[in-house]
Amino acid sequence: MKQEQIPEASAFIADMTAAEVGRRYAEQKGISTTEGVREFMTTRTYALLMNPESYLSLESVEYVMDMLDAELCGDNERWLEI
């Protein structure tokens, strides 16, 4: 992969991770996938995932789901540890 392709690849991976997290979140909540993705997009975890400097997109979907769970439970200390 060429150096100039890395930002595009990183954004693609972040988008795919966001879609899967949104789908799993929707499944857990019993809501539509569209609504799950919309709700996920309002979180700090999503903002961090979309920030290429955070490298969160390199983590597993399970890791991001754990961060989302910590955030939604209001467990800021655990969210920051993750």
N, CA, C and O atoms as CSV, one atom per row, in Angstrom:
chain,resi,resn,atom,element,x,y,z
A,1,MET,N,N,0.846,-1.176,0.000
A,1,MET,CA,C,0.000,0.000,0.000
A,1,MET,C,C,0.885,1.231,0.000
A,1,MET,O,O,1.866,1.320,0.738
A,2,LYS,N,N,0.519,2.159,-0.833
A,2,LYS,CA,C,1.267,3.407,-0.921
A,2,LYS,C,C,0.909,4.306,0.254
A,2,LYS,O,O,-0.205,4.261,0.774
A,3,GLN,N,N,1.863,5.113,0.656
A,3,GLN,CA,C,1.687,6.009,1.800
A,3,GLN,C,C,0.445,6.889,1.664
A,3,GLN,O,O,-0.260,7.113,2.649
A,4,GLU,N,N,0.170,7.385,0.472
A,4,GLU,CA,C,-0.983,8.270,0.279
A,4,GLU,C,C,-2.312,7.526,0.375
A,4,GLU,O,O,-3.359,8.167,0.472
A,5,GLN,N,N,-2.301,6.201,0.351
A,5,GLN,CA,C,-3.519,5.407,0.454
A,5,GLN,C,C,-3.907,5.110,1.903
A,5,GLN,O,O,-5.035,4.693,2.165
A,6,ILE,N,N,-3.010,5.316,2.820
A,6,ILE,CA,C,-3.253,4.967,4.222
A,6,ILE,C,C,-4.435,5.727,4.816
A,6,ILE,O,O,-5.265,5.092,5.467
A,7,PRO,N,N,-4.571,7.052,4.637
A,7,PRO,CA,C,-5.742,7.734,5.208
A,7,PRO,C,C,-7.069,7.180,4.680
A,7,PRO,O,O,-8.030,7.036,5.436
A,8,GLU,N,N,-7.118,6.873,3.388
A,8,GLU,CA,C,-8.337,6.306,2.814
A,8,GLU,C,C,-8.642,4.937,3.411
A,8,GLU,O,O,-9.791,4.640,3.741
A,9,ALA,N,N,-7.628,4.117,3.549
A,9,ALA,CA,C,-7.809,2.780,4.117
A,9,ALA,C,C,-8.248,2.872,5.569
A,9,ALA,O,O,-9.120,2.120,6.004
A,10,SER,N,N,-7.656,3.780,6.313
A,10,SER,CA,C,-8.022,3.967,7.719
A,10,SER,C,C,-9.478,4.412,7.852
A,10,SER,O,O,-10.201,3.926,8.721
A,11,ALA,N,N,-9.902,5.325,7.000
A,11,ALA,CA,C,-11.290,5.797,7.028
A,11,ALA,C,C,-12.249,4.660,6.673
A,11,ALA,O,O,-13.316,4.535,7.275
A,12,PHE,N,N,-11.874,3.840,5.707
A,12,PHE,CA,C,-12.707,2.704,5.313
A,12,PHE,C,C,-12.865,1.719,6.478
A,12,PHE,O,O,-13.969,1.252,6.757
A,13,ILE,N,N,-11.770,1.413,7.143
A,13,ILE,CA,C,-11.815,0.492,8.283
A,13,ILE,C,C,-12.684,1.074,9.396
A,13,ILE,O,O,-13.484,0.353,9.994
A,14,ALA,N,N,-12.538,2.359,9.678
A,14,ALA,CA,C,-13.350,3.010,10.712
A,14,ALA,C,C,-14.826,2.942,10.345
A,14,ALA,O,O,-15.664,2.681,11.208
A,15,ASP,N,N,-15.154,3.171,9.086
A,15,ASP,CA,C,-16.551,3.103,8.635
A,15,ASP,C,C,-17.120,1.690,8.798
A,15,ASP,O,O,-18.256,1.524,9.240
A,16,MET,N,N,-16.339,0.689,8.444
A,16,MET,CA,C,-16.800,-0.699,8.559
A,16,MET,C,C,-16.989,-1.092,10.026
A,16,MET,O,O,-17.945,-1.785,10.375
A,17,THR,N,N,-16.071,-0.643,10.874
A,17,THR,CA,C,-16.197,-0.914,12.309
A,17,THR,C,C,-17.436,-0.226,12.865
A,17,THR,O,O,-18.180,-0.822,13.644
A,18,ALA,N,N,-17.662,1.013,12.475
A,18,ALA,CA,C,-18.835,1.759,12.937
A,18,ALA,C,C,-20.125,1.064,12.520
A,18,ALA,O,O,-21.071,0.975,13.303
A,19,ALA,N,N,-20.160,0.575,11.294
A,19,ALA,CA,C,-21.356,-0.113,10.802
A,19,ALA,C,C,-21.630,-1.377,11.615
A,19,ALA,O,O,-22.776,-1.655,11.968
A,20,GLU,N,N,-20.586,-2.133,11.909
A,20,GLU,CA,C,-20.769,-3.372,12.674
A,20,GLU,C,C,-21.143,-3.080,14.125
A,20,GLU,O,O,-21.993,-3.764,14.695
A,21,VAL,N,N,-20.520,-2.079,14.720
A,21,VAL,CA,C,-20.883,-1.703,16.095
A,21,VAL,C,C,-22.334,-1.229,16.129
A,21,VAL,O,O,-23.086,-1.601,17.030
A,22,GLY,N,N,-22.727,-0.420,15.165
A,22,GLY,CA,C,-24.111,0.042,15.096
A,22,GLY,C,C,-25.086,-1.115,14.952
A,22,GLY,O,O,-26.148,-1.120,15.575
A,23,ARG,N,N,-24.726,-2.097,14.130
A,23,ARG,CA,C,-25.582,-3.267,13.930
A,23,ARG,C,C,-25.722,-4.071,15.222
A,23,ARG,O,O,-26.825,-4.467,15.600
A,24,ARG,N,N,-24.602,-4.307,15.891
A,24,ARG,CA,C,-24.643,-5.074,17.151
A,24,ARG,C,C,-25.385,-4.320,18.244
A,24,ARG,O,O,-26.143,-4.906,19.017
A,25,TYR,N,N,-25.158,-3.022,18.298
A,25,TYR,CA,C,-25.853,-2.191,19.287
A,25,TYR,C,C,-27.360,-2.262,19.044
A,25,TYR,O,O,-28.134,-2.403,19.991
A,26,ALA,N,N,-27.775,-2.165,17.796
A,26,ALA,CA,C,-29.199,-2.242,17.449
A,26,ALA,C,C,-29.775,-3.589,17.844
A,26,ALA,O,O,-30.887,-3.668,18.366
A,27,GLU,N,N,-29.029,-4.632,17.598
A,27,GLU,CA,C,-29.481,-5.981,17.951
A,27,GLU,C,C,-29.689,-6.093,19.464
A,27,GLU,O,O,-30.687,-6.653,19.919
A,28,GLN,N,N,-28.745,-5.559,20.233
A,28,GLN,CA,C,-28.855,-5.589,21.696
A,28,GLN,C,C,-30.070,-4.817,22.189
A,28,GLN,O,O,-30.749,-5.244,23.123
A,29,LYS,N,N,-30.341,-3.678,21.557
A,29,LYS,CA,C,-31.437,-2.804,21.994
A,29,LYS,C,C,-32.784,-3.175,21.381
A,29,LYS,O,O,-33.819,-2.667,21.813
A,30,GLY,N,N,-32.782,-4.057,20.380
A,30,GLY,CA,C,-34.021,-4.427,19.720
A,30,GLY,C,C,-34.584,-3.309,18.860
A,30,GLY,O,O,-35.799,-3.132,18.765
A,31,ILE,N,N,-33.681,-2.553,18.230
A,31,ILE,CA,C,-34.091,-1.460,17.362
A,31,ILE,C,C,-33.548,-1.733,15.955
A,31,ILE,O,O,-32.780,-2.674,15.755
A,32,SER,N,N,-33.944,-0.920,14.998
A,32,SER,CA,C,-33.466,-1.112,13.628
A,32,SER,C,C,-31.969,-0.804,13.548
A,32,SER,O,O,-31.419,-0.058,14.358
A,33,THR,N,N,-31.346,-1.396,12.560
A,33,THR,CA,C,-29.922,-1.136,12.348
A,33,THR,C,C,-29.678,0.333,12.070
A,33,THR,O,O,-28.702,0.903,12.559
A,34,THR,N,N,-30.543,0.948,11.298
A,34,THR,CA,C,-30.405,2.369,10.993
A,34,THR,C,C,-30.434,3.195,12.274
A,34,THR,O,O,-29.609,4.089,12.466
A,35,GLU,N,N,-31.379,2.894,13.140
A,35,GLU,CA,C,-31.471,3.629,14.409
A,35,GLU,C,C,-30.257,3.342,15.289
A,35,GLU,O,O,-29.760,4.243,15.965
A,36,GLY,N,N,-29.781,2.111,15.288
A,36,GLY,CA,C,-28.592,1.768,16.070
A,36,GLY,C,C,-27.369,2.545,15.618
A,36,GLY,O,O,-26.599,3.043,16.440
A,37,VAL,N,N,-27.194,2.645,14.310
A,37,VAL,CA,C,-26.069,3.408,13.780
A,37,VAL,C,C,-26.232,4.888,14.125
A,37,VAL,O,O,-25.269,5.548,14.515
A,38,ARG,N,N,-27.448,5.405,13.982
A,38,ARG,CA,C,-27.688,6.824,14.313
A,38,ARG,C,C,-27.357,7.107,15.779
A,38,ARG,O,O,-26.705,8.102,16.092
A,39,GLU,N,N,-27.809,6.230,16.670
A,39,GLU,CA,C,-27.520,6.433,18.092
A,39,GLU,C,C,-26.026,6.333,18.367
A,39,GLU,O,O,-25.475,7.127,19.130
A,40,PHE,N,N,-25.378,5.364,17.748
A,40,PHE,CA,C,-23.932,5.214,17.936
A,40,PHE,C,C,-23.196,6.465,17.473
A,40,PHE,O,O,-22.213,6.873,18.091
A,41,MET,N,N,-23.664,7.070,16.395
A,41,MET,CA,C,-22.995,8.250,15.841
A,41,MET,C,C,-23.060,9.470,16.763
A,41,MET,O,O,-22.368,10.457,16.513
A,42,THR,N,N,-23.858,9.429,17.800
A,42,THR,CA,C,-23.954,10.556,18.739
A,42,THR,C,C,-23.029,10.397,19.940
A,42,THR,O,O,-23.032,11.242,20.836
A,43,THR,N,N,-22.243,9.333,19.970
A,43,THR,CA,C,-21.428,9.039,21.146
A,43,THR,C,C,-19.991,9.535,21.004
A,43,THR,O,O,-19.503,9.798,19.904
A,44,ARG,N,N,-19.337,9.653,22.150
A,44,ARG,CA,C,-17.906,10.004,22.159
A,44,ARG,C,C,-17.080,8.864,21.580
A,44,ARG,O,O,-16.043,9.094,20.957
A,45,THR,N,N,-17.541,7.637,21.786
A,45,THR,CA,C,-16.818,6.482,21.251
A,45,THR,C,C,-16.773,6.558,19.729
A,45,THR,O,O,-15.733,6.300,19.124
A,46,TYR,N,N,-17.890,6.908,19.113
A,46,TYR,CA,C,-17.933,7.060,17.651
A,46,TYR,C,C,-16.977,8.170,17.213
A,46,TYR,O,O,-16.228,8.000,16.251
A,47,ALA,N,N,-17.000,9.295,17.910
A,47,ALA,CA,C,-16.123,10.416,17.550
A,47,ALA,C,C,-14.662,9.988,17.616
A,47,ALA,O,O,-13.864,10.344,16.748
A,48,LEU,N,N,-14.319,9.232,18.636
A,48,LEU,CA,C,-12.951,8.751,18.771
A,48,LEU,C,C,-12.610,7.761,17.659
A,48,LEU,O,O,-11.507,7.789,17.113
A,49,LEU,N,N,-13.552,6.895,17.329
A,49,LEU,CA,C,-13.346,5.929,16.254
A,49,LEU,C,C,-13.071,6.639,14.927
A,49,LEU,O,O,-12.242,6.184,14.139
A,50,MET,N,N,-13.754,7.736,14.683
A,50,MET,CA,C,-13.601,8.468,13.428
A,50,MET,C,C,-12.368,9.374,13.408
A,50,MET,O,O,-12.013,9.912,12.359
A,51,ASN,N,N,-11.728,9.543,14.533
A,51,ASN,CA,C,-10.512,10.363,14.608
A,51,ASN,C,C,-9.316,9.488,14.212
A,51,ASN,O,O,-8.949,8.582,14.960
A,52,PRO,N,N,-8.709,9.743,13.061
A,52,PRO,CA,C,-7.612,8.884,12.606
A,52,PRO,C,C,-6.393,8.899,13.528
A,52,PRO,O,O,-5.585,7.971,13.499
A,53,GLU,N,N,-6.259,9.921,14.329
A,53,GLU,CA,C,-5.128,9.988,15.248
A,53,GLU,C,C,-5.302,9.095,16.469
A,53,GLU,O,O,-4.342,8.856,17.202
A,54,SER,N,N,-6.515,8.598,16.696
A,54,SER,CA,C,-6.756,7.746,17.859
A,54,SER,C,C,-6.375,6.292,17.605
A,54,SER,O,O,-6.106,5.553,18.553
A,55,TYR,N,N,-6.347,5.878,16.367
A,55,TYR,CA,C,-6.058,4.495,15.972
A,55,TYR,C,C,-7.062,3.495,16.527
A,55,TYR,O,O,-6.795,2.294,16.541
A,56,LEU,N,N,-8.221,3.978,16.988
A,56,LEU,CA,C,-9.245,3.075,17.519
A,56,LEU,C,C,-9.765,2.137,16.434
A,56,LEU,O,O,-10.205,1.026,16.731
A,57,SER,N,N,-9.716,2.573,15.195
A,57,SER,CA,C,-10.203,1.716,14.110
A,57,SER,C,C,-9.359,0.455,13.952
A,57,SER,O,O,-9.779,-0.490,13.285
A,58,LEU,N,N,-8.186,0.431,14.553
A,58,LEU,CA,C,-7.338,-0.760,14.483
A,58,LEU,C,C,-7.713,-1.802,15.535
A,58,LEU,O,O,-7.214,-2.927,15.505
A,59,GLU,N,N,-8.582,-1.430,16.456
A,59,GLU,CA,C,-9.024,-2.357,17.506
A,59,GLU,C,C,-10.180,-3.205,16.987
A,59,GLU,O,O,-10.772,-2.906,15.950
A,60,SER,N,N,-10.484,-4.251,17.715
A,60,SER,CA,C,-11.578,-5.139,17.321
A,60,SER,C,C,-12.936,-4.488,17.575
A,60,SER,O,O,-13.059,-3.534,18.343
A,61,VAL,N,N,-13.932,-5.025,16.916
A,61,VAL,CA,C,-15.304,-4.559,17.132
A,61,VAL,C,C,-15.684,-4.772,18.598
A,61,VAL,O,O,-16.360,-3.930,19.189
A,62,GLU,N,N,-15.262,-5.873,19.179
A,62,GLU,CA,C,-15.571,-6.162,20.582
A,62,GLU,C,C,-14.988,-5.093,21.507
A,62,GLU,O,O,-15.626,-4.686,22.479
A,63,TYR,N,N,-13.787,-4.650,21.201
A,63,TYR,CA,C,-13.137,-3.603,21.987
A,63,TYR,C,C,-13.946,-2.309,21.921
A,63,TYR,O,O,-14.184,-1.662,22.941
A,64,VAL,N,N,-14.366,-1.938,20.708
A,64,VAL,CA,C,-15.155,-0.719,20.528
A,64,VAL,C,C,-16.509,-0.869,21.216
A,64,VAL,O,O,-17.010,0.086,21.810
A,65,MET,N,N,-17.102,-2.054,21.142
A,65,MET,CA,C,-18.371,-2.298,21.836
A,65,MET,C,C,-18.205,-2.139,23.345
A,65,MET,O,O,-19.089,-1.600,24.011
A,66,ASP,N,N,-17.091,-2.598,23.885
A,66,ASP,CA,C,-16.831,-2.450,25.314
A,66,ASP,C,C,-16.700,-0.976,25.685
A,66,ASP,O,O,-17.194,-0.548,26.728
A,67,MET,N,N,-16.040,-0.211,24.838
A,67,MET,CA,C,-15.944,1.235,25.076
A,67,MET,C,C,-17.321,1.880,25.048
A,67,MET,O,O,-17.642,2.712,25.897
A,68,LEU,N,N,-18.133,1.493,24.069
A,68,LEU,CA,C,-19.477,2.044,23.952
A,68,LEU,C,C,-20.300,1.699,25.193
A,68,LEU,O,O,-21.009,2.551,25.728
A,69,ASP,N,N,-20.206,0.476,25.636
A,69,ASP,CA,C,-20.931,0.048,26.836
A,69,ASP,C,C,-20.503,0.878,28.046
A,69,ASP,O,O,-21.350,1.334,28.814
A,70,ALA,N,N,-19.204,1.075,28.218
A,70,ALA,CA,C,-18.706,1.873,29.343
A,70,ALA,C,C,-19.240,3.304,29.257
A,70,ALA,O,O,-19.657,3.877,30.263
A,71,GLU,N,N,-19.225,3.869,28.070
A,71,GLU,CA,C,-19.728,5.234,27.894
A,71,GLU,C,C,-21.212,5.323,28.218
A,71,GLU,O,O,-21.643,6.228,28.933
A,72,LEU,N,N,-21.990,4.388,27.695
A,72,LEU,CA,C,-23.437,4.443,27.889
A,72,LEU,C,C,-23.843,4.150,29.333
A,72,LEU,O,O,-24.908,4.575,29.781
A,73,CYS,N,N,-22.998,3.430,30.053
A,73,CYS,CA,C,-23.260,3.175,31.478
A,73,CYS,C,C,-22.788,4.331,32.353
A,73,CYS,O,O,-22.997,4.330,33.566
A,74,GLY,N,N,-22.150,5.315,31.727
A,74,GLY,CA,C,-21.655,6.468,32.479
A,74,GLY,C,C,-20.377,6.178,33.241
A,74,GLY,O,O,-20.000,6.932,34.138
A,75,ASP,N,N,-19.708,5.090,32.889
A,75,ASP,CA,C,-18.464,4.685,33.570
A,75,ASP,C,C,-17.280,5.329,32.843
A,75,ASP,O,O,-16.552,4.674,32.096
A,76,ASN,N,N,-17.114,6.629,33.086
A,76,ASN,CA,C,-16.060,7.380,32.400
A,76,ASN,C,C,-14.679,6.867,32.742
A,76,ASN,O,O,-13.784,6.887,31.897
A,77,GLU,N,N,-14.493,6.412,33.953
A,77,GLU,CA,C,-13.185,5.895,34.356
A,77,GLU,C,C,-12.818,4.653,33.529
A,77,GLU,O,O,-11.701,4.544,33.024
A,78,ARG,N,N,-13.767,3.726,33.400
A,78,ARG,CA,C,-13.519,2.535,32.585
A,78,ARG,C,C,-13.364,2.919,31.110
A,78,ARG,O,O,-12.530,2.345,30.410
A,79,TRP,N,N,-14.155,3.879,30.633
A,79,TRP,CA,C,-14.073,4.308,29.244
A,79,TRP,C,C,-12.676,4.839,28.942
A,79,TRP,O,O,-12.111,4.546,27.888
A,80,LEU,N,N,-12.119,5.621,29.868
A,80,LEU,CA,C,-10.792,6.188,29.664
A,80,LEU,C,C,-9.712,5.127,29.746
A,80,LEU,O,O,-8.693,5.230,29.062
A,81,GLU,N,N,-9.917,4.100,30.578
A,81,GLU,CA,C,-8.937,3.020,30.711
A,81,GLU,C,C,-8.851,2.197,29.434
A,81,GLU,O,O,-7.774,1.751,29.036
A,82,ILE,N,N,-9.996,2.004,28.805
A,82,ILE,CA,C,-10.022,1.170,27.621
A,82,ILE,C,C,-9.259,1.884,26.550
A,82,ILE,O,O,-9.136,1.375,25.436
